[in-house]
């Protein structure tokens, strides 16, 4: 798809860039329409988040994101339902002693149950962070204690010391070591979460992880594009690798190493880092290529090869949402942002309030993060603390 080059086209893009509030779903003081639409479609009355296009299955990632969005919206009843279902069904009744299983659904015999008991650390760090911040914002010691319990479990079960590199979060307790090598996922590392952990648990491994995240991103992002999965070879560094056969991924299986449905979150998290956070420039410097690509192309591609070559297939609408905060961190990006906003607006279904022709679960999550952040419903401080608009009313 070519760029708009006419004077009228340029003017239209600039107008859209200046009207972010209306494009991203309404002014922040009103109801969060996208979250309400999401909850209506994807969360049942018990607090279980399910994917209609994924055999109605539930992941710990979906539960973690729903916890975060309900806190950002000051929706304590929804938060309580999601938390209660998660503890009961994924964590043997107690998140402070059991990390949640990552996959729950119907087995081949028709029984609804845990399908894979391994935990997923990306969900776990978001869940622990949300509980800790819920404890602070809602003055709830129960949430704080639960979050601290999860943090201790993550440190003991999902953090390893990579030889020659130092402590780092691995995707889960089991299945991510290949001999002396380790498998990692860069999208599991929103740096502001670990900055907050370091402040709340200074004796933990979190500050060392904070210092290592920009180095991991720089070493594992050939040609400046983030990769989905990478392998750490001690003494040699990080290399792109295909998706592990037992790993959770939202999009279709990749034919080989590259950046796609997982990596798109690296750009999203990078764009959310506070402008006064000293880690921000280091993270952005590690993955600059997507901003350069979108300066000359309409939308992100679904896949970028390990050689840094974007594919021909456009990414889904959620990809456009995910890169908007990231693009805003670069100068002279208003036209690139406007193109993503136009696409997002054009693919919003008026009846459901959701994005995309198939209203995919993952697209809505990416859009909730991006538009909620851009609308200043929530944002992260320079130490990773969560700020929410409802506390300022």
Secondary structure, DSSP 8 states (H G I E B T S, - for coil): -----SHHHHHHHHHHHTTHHHHTTS-TTS--HHHHHHHHHHB-TTS-B--TTTTT-EEHHHHHHHHHHHHHTT-HHHHHHHHHHHHHHHSTT-TTTS---SEEEE-TTS-EEEEE----HHHHHHHHHHHHHHHHHTT-HHHHHHHHHHHHHHHHHSEEEETTTEEEE-S-SSS-EETTEEEE-GGG--HHHHHHHHHH-TTSSHHHHHHHHHHHHHHH-GGG---SEEEEETTTEEEEE---TTS--SS---SSSEESTTTHHHHHHHHHS-TT-THHHHHHHHS-HHHHHHTTSSS-BS-EETTS-B-SSB--HHHHHHHHHHHHTSTT-HHHHHHHHHHHHHTB-TTT--BSSS--HHHHHHHHHHHHHHTTSEEE-TTS-EEEGGGG-
